[in-house]
Amino acid sequence: MRASKPKRVYAPRIVCDHIMVQEDFERLHKFLLETECLSEVSDDMRELVEEEWPELVHKLPPKVSQSR
């Protein structure tokens, strides 16, 4: 019998005016793992991915500079 990997616990946080809870993080992580790449992502979502799953940042579109 193998010991199962401990489940990662995420603290609730606000992303794009939405309170993300454990289930939201799990669904998002699964989606990112299954998705080849994303065409658009908000700054809030980019920050979340960079902090929680830096190994998946390559699936995000390039950052767009906001200089005017």
ABEGO torsion letter per residue (X at the ends): XBBBBBBBBBBBBBBGGBBBBAAAAAAAAAAAAABABBABBBAAAAAAAAAABAAAAAABBBBBBABX
